[in-house]
Amino acid sequence: MRYGGNTSCIEVRSAAGDLLVHDAGSGIRGLGAHMAHTGDRSTAHLFLSHRHGDHVLGLPHFAPLLAHGDAVCLRCGNADAATVRPFLEALLSPPIFPHLDGLIQRLNVCDWTETERGGFADVGGARVHRLRAQHPGEAAVLRIDDEFGPAIAYAPDNELGYRNSDAGVVAWRTSLLHALRGIPVLVHDATYTDEEIARHSGWGHSSAEEATRFALEAGVRHLVLFHHHPDRSDDAVDAMLDRCREMAGDGLRVTAAYEGQEIRVQHEIGTTSNV
C-alpha cells in the first residue's frame, strides 16, 4: 500500500526536457494519464530492458499512443528493430488486445548504434547505453549519460550471482562494475533477500544485499532498490531496506523505490536528470 504495486516503468527527464521512459509495465498507464491531464505533448523515447510480460503489458494503455498522433520512439535492449516489430504487432493485436486503428503505426521502432560493448542511442543531450544483464532470455542494463558523464543506471532484472564462481559470470560482473563505476544513481533489481536467493539461482534476479554489495564496490552514490517481490509487504520492504542501509554505512545512500518517488540526479559539477 505504501510502496505501490505497478510493474516496471520509470520516467527520466533530461535537463533539456527530453522524455526517456524505461520499460512499459503497468506503471506506464499512470505516466500517460498524467501527460494527458497536464497537456504534455513531449515525444516519448521508450527503452525496454527486455520483452517479458511484466515489462510490456502497459504499452497498449499508454495515452500518447491513444489520444493523439504523436509517435513514440521505441528501442529494446535485447533485440533489434527487425525482431521487435513483429513482437509489437502481436502484442497490440487480437487476441491479446483489441484492434485499434493506427496504434502500431504510432510506434516508431528504432535500432541502436552498435558498438563492441553493446550499443547506444542519442536522445537530445542524453545518450542511453545498453549493457548485458544476466536474465533468462537475455535483458539489458540501461545507462543514461548526459554532458557530465554517466548519470543513471537502470537494472530491473539482473542476477548479480555472487554465489556463482563461474569464470564467465565473474568476468561479466567485473565488466558491468567498470561500466557503472561512480554513477550517481543506480536503480537495481532487489527482488529477493539473501535468505531467499539461494533457492532462486538462475531466475535472473538479485537479492537486496547483493545489489548493495555491488553498489558499494562500484562507488555508487545512491542505490534505489527496485522490482520488489509482489508478495512482500510494506513492512518487509522496510526491514530489507534497514538491512541494506546497515551494510552501506555512510558512504552510500539506499532507498527503496516507491510509487511517485522523484529523484534529482546531481553530479559534483552540476544538476542533471530528474527521475
C-alpha positions as CSV (number, residue, x, y, z in Angstrom):
1,M,0.0,0.0,0.0
2,R,2.9,2.4,0.6
3,Y,5.4,1.2,-2.0
4,G,2.9,0.5,-4.7
5,G,2.1,-2.4,-6.9
6,N,2.7,-1.5,-10.5
7,T,5.2,-3.3,-12.7
8,S,8.3,-1.7,-14.0
9,C,8.3,1.8,-15.5
10,I,10.4,4.8,-14.7
11,E,10.3,8.3,-16.3
12,V,13.5,10.2,-16.8
13,R,13.6,13.9,-17.8
14,S,16.9,15.3,-19.0
15,A,18.0,18.9,-18.2
16,A,16.7,19.9,-21.6
17,G,13.3,18.3,-21.0
18,D,13.8,15.2,-23.1
19,L,11.4,12.3,-22.0
20,L,13.0,8.9,-21.7
21,V,10.7,6.1,-20.4
22,H,12.3,2.9,-19.2
23,D,10.1,-0.1,-19.6
24,A,6.3,-0.3,-20.3
25,G,5.0,-2.2,-17.3
26,S,1.6,-1.3,-15.8
27,G,3.2,1.9,-14.4
28,I,3.3,3.4,-17.9
29,R,-0.5,3.8,-17.8
30,G,-0.2,6.3,-14.9
31,L,2.5,8.2,-16.7
32,G,0.4,8.5,-19.8
33,A,-2.6,9.6,-17.8
34,H,-0.5,12.3,-16.2
35,M,0.8,13.5,-19.5
36,A,-2.8,13.7,-20.9
37,H,-4.0,15.6,-17.8
38,T,-1.3,18.2,-18.0
39,G,-1.3,18.5,-21.8
40,D,2.3,17.2,-22.0
41,R,3.0,16.5,-25.7
42,S,6.6,15.5,-25.2
43,T,7.9,12.9,-27.6
44,A,8.3,9.7,-25.6
45,H,11.5,7.8,-26.2
46,L,10.8,4.3,-24.8
47,F,13.5,1.9,-23.9
48,L,12.6,-1.7,-23.0
49,S,15.1,-3.6,-20.9
50,H,13.6,-6.8,-22.4
51,R,10.2,-8.2,-23.6
52,H,8.9,-10.2,-20.6
53,G,5.2,-9.6,-20.0
54,D,5.6,-7.5,-16.8
55,H,7.7,-5.0,-18.7
56,V,5.4,-4.5,-21.7
57,L,1.9,-5.2,-20.5
58,G,1.1,-1.5,-20.0
59,L,2.1,-0.4,-23.5
60,P,-1.4,-0.6,-25.1
61,H,-2.7,1.7,-22.4
62,F,-0.1,4.5,-22.8
63,A,-2.1,7.6,-23.5
64,P,0.2,9.2,-26.1
65,L,-0.5,6.2,-28.3
66,L,-4.2,6.6,-28.0
67,A,-5.0,10.3,-27.6
68,H,-3.1,12.0,-30.3
69,G,-0.9,11.2,-33.4
70,D,2.5,11.8,-31.8
71,A,4.8,8.9,-32.4
72,V,6.6,7.0,-29.7
73,C,10.1,6.0,-30.4
74,L,10.8,2.6,-29.1
75,R,14.1,0.6,-28.6
76,C,14.5,-2.8,-27.0
77,G,17.7,-3.5,-25.0
78,N,18.0,-7.2,-26.1
79,A,16.7,-7.1,-29.6
80,D,17.0,-5.3,-32.9
81,A,14.2,-3.5,-34.7
82,A,13.5,-6.3,-37.1
83,T,12.8,-8.6,-34.2
84,V,10.8,-6.2,-32.1
85,R,8.4,-5.1,-34.8
86,P,6.5,-8.5,-35.2
87,F,6.5,-8.8,-31.4
88,L,4.7,-5.5,-31.0
89,E,2.3,-6.3,-33.8
90,A,1.4,-9.5,-31.8
91,L,1.1,-7.6,-28.5
92,L,-1.1,-4.9,-29.9
93,S,-3.4,-7.1,-32.0
94,P,-6.2,-9.7,-31.3
95,P,-6.4,-12.0,-29.4
96,I,-4.1,-10.3,-26.9
97,F,-5.5,-6.8,-27.5
98,P,-8.5,-5.4,-29.5
99,H,-7.6,-4.0,-32.9
100,L,-7.3,-0.1,-32.7
101,D,-6.6,1.7,-36.0
102,G,-3.2,3.3,-36.1
103,L,-1.9,2.1,-32.8
104,I,1.0,0.1,-34.1
105,Q,1.8,2.8,-36.7
106,R,2.4,5.3,-34.0
107,L,5.2,3.2,-32.6
108,N,8.5,4.0,-34.4
109,V,10.8,1.1,-33.7
110,C,14.4,2.2,-33.9
111,D,17.7,0.4,-33.8
112,W,20.7,1.0,-31.7
113,T,24.1,2.4,-32.9
114,E,26.1,-0.8,-32.4
115,T,29.4,-0.8,-30.5
116,E,31.7,-3.6,-29.3
117,R,30.1,-3.3,-25.8
118,G,26.5,-3.3,-26.9
119,G,25.2,-0.1,-28.4
120,F,23.9,3.3,-27.7
121,A,21.1,5.7,-28.7
122,D,21.1,9.5,-28.5
123,V,18.1,11.5,-27.3
124,G,18.8,15.2,-27.3
125,G,21.7,15.8,-25.0
126,A,21.4,12.3,-23.4
127,R,22.9,9.1,-24.5
128,V,21.5,5.7,-23.5
129,H,23.8,2.7,-23.5
130,R,22.7,-0.9,-23.4
131,L,24.8,-3.3,-21.3
132,R,24.2,-7.0,-21.0
133,A,22.2,-8.2,-18.0
134,Q,22.0,-11.7,-16.6
135,H,18.4,-12.8,-17.1
136,P,16.7,-15.7,-18.8
137,G,16.0,-14.9,-22.4
138,E,18.5,-12.0,-22.2
139,A,17.9,-8.5,-21.0
140,A,19.7,-5.2,-20.8
141,V,21.0,-2.8,-18.1
142,L,20.4,0.7,-19.4
143,R,22.8,3.6,-18.5
144,I,21.9,7.2,-19.3
145,D,24.8,9.7,-19.8
146,D,24.5,13.4,-20.0
147,E,27.0,16.1,-20.8
148,F,28.8,15.5,-17.5
149,G,29.0,11.7,-17.9
150,P,27.1,8.7,-16.6
151,A,24.1,9.8,-14.6
152,I,21.6,6.9,-14.0
153,A,21.7,3.2,-14.5
154,Y,18.6,1.1,-14.6
155,A,18.9,-2.7,-14.0
156,P,15.4,-4.0,-13.2
157,D,16.0,-7.7,-13.9
158,N,19.6,-8.7,-13.3
159,E,21.2,-11.6,-11.5
160,L,24.5,-10.5,-10.0
161,G,25.2,-14.1,-8.9
162,Y,27.7,-13.5,-6.2
163,R,27.4,-17.2,-5.2
164,N,28.3,-18.3,-8.7
165,S,32.1,-18.8,-9.1
166,D,31.9,-19.5,-12.9
167,A,34.6,-17.5,-14.7
168,G,32.2,-16.2,-17.3
169,V,29.9,-14.8,-14.6
170,V,32.7,-13.2,-12.7
171,A,34.1,-11.6,-15.8
172,W,30.6,-10.3,-16.8
173,R,30.1,-8.8,-13.3
174,T,33.5,-7.2,-13.4
175,S,32.8,-5.6,-16.8
176,L,29.4,-4.3,-15.5
177,L,31.1,-2.9,-12.4
178,H,33.5,-0.9,-14.6
179,A,30.7,0.4,-16.8
180,L,28.8,1.6,-13.7
181,R,31.6,2.8,-11.6
182,G,30.9,6.1,-9.7
183,I,27.4,6.5,-11.2
184,P,25.3,8.9,-9.2
185,V,22.1,6.8,-9.2
186,L,21.7,3.0,-9.7
187,V,18.2,1.6,-9.8
188,H,18.8,-2.2,-9.3
189,D,16.9,-5.4,-9.0
190,A,16.3,-6.3,-5.4
191,T,13.6,-9.0,-5.7
192,Y,14.9,-11.3,-3.0
193,T,16.7,-11.3,0.3
194,D,19.9,-13.2,0.9
195,E,18.0,-15.9,2.6
196,E,15.8,-16.4,-0.4
197,I,18.2,-16.0,-3.3
198,A,19.9,-19.5,-2.9
199,R,16.5,-21.1,-3.9
200,H,16.2,-19.0,-7.0
201,S,19.5,-19.4,-8.7
202,G,19.1,-18.9,-12.5
203,W,15.9,-17.0,-12.2
204,G,17.5,-13.8,-13.3
205,H,17.1,-11.7,-10.1
206,S,19.3,-10.4,-7.3
207,S,18.9,-10.0,-3.5
208,A,18.8,-6.6,-2.0
209,E,22.0,-7.3,-0.2
210,E,23.7,-8.3,-3.4
211,A,22.6,-5.0,-5.0
212,T,24.0,-3.1,-2.0
213,R,27.3,-5.0,-2.2
214,F,27.6,-4.2,-6.0
215,A,26.8,-0.6,-5.4
216,L,29.5,-0.3,-2.7
217,E,32.0,-2.0,-5.0
218,A,31.1,0.3,-7.8
219,G,31.3,3.5,-5.8
220,V,27.6,4.4,-6.5
221,R,26.3,7.4,-4.6
222,H,22.6,6.4,-4.4
223,L,21.2,2.9,-4.7
224,V,17.4,2.5,-5.4
225,L,16.2,-1.0,-4.5
226,F,13.7,-1.9,-7.3
227,H,11.5,-4.7,-8.6
228,H,10.1,-5.7,-5.2
229,H,8.7,-9.2,-4.8
230,P,5.0,-9.0,-5.3
231,D,4.3,-11.0,-2.1
232,R,6.5,-8.7,0.1
233,S,4.6,-6.4,2.4
234,D,5.5,-2.8,3.1
235,D,6.9,-3.7,6.5
236,A,9.0,-6.4,4.9
237,V,10.4,-3.9,2.4
238,D,11.2,-1.6,5.3
239,A,13.1,-4.4,7.1
240,M,15.0,-5.2,3.9
241,L,15.9,-1.5,3.5
242,D,17.1,-1.3,7.1
243,R,19.5,-4.3,6.5
244,C,20.9,-2.7,3.3
245,R,21.4,0.7,5.0
246,E,23.3,-1.0,7.8
247,M,25.5,-2.7,5.1
248,A,26.0,0.6,3.3
249,G,27.1,2.7,6.2
250,D,27.7,6.4,5.5
251,G,29.2,6.1,2.0
252,L,26.1,5.0,0.1
253,R,22.6,6.3,0.2
254,V,20.0,3.5,-0.1
255,T,16.3,3.9,-0.7
256,A,13.5,1.5,-1.8
257,A,11.6,2.5,-4.9
258,Y,8.0,3.6,-4.3
259,E,5.2,4.9,-6.5
260,G,5.7,8.5,-7.3
261,Q,9.2,8.8,-6.0
262,E,11.2,11.6,-7.5
263,I,15.0,11.9,-7.5
264,R,17.1,14.8,-8.7
265,V,20.3,13.4,-10.1
266,Q,23.2,15.7,-9.3
267,H,26.8,15.4,-10.4
268,E,29.6,17.0,-8.4
269,I,29.7,19.7,-11.1
270,G,26.1,20.2,-12.0
271,T,22.5,19.1,-11.8
272,T,21.1,16.7,-14.5
273,S,18.2,14.4,-15.0
274,N,15.0,14.0,-13.0
275,V,13.6,10.5,-12.3
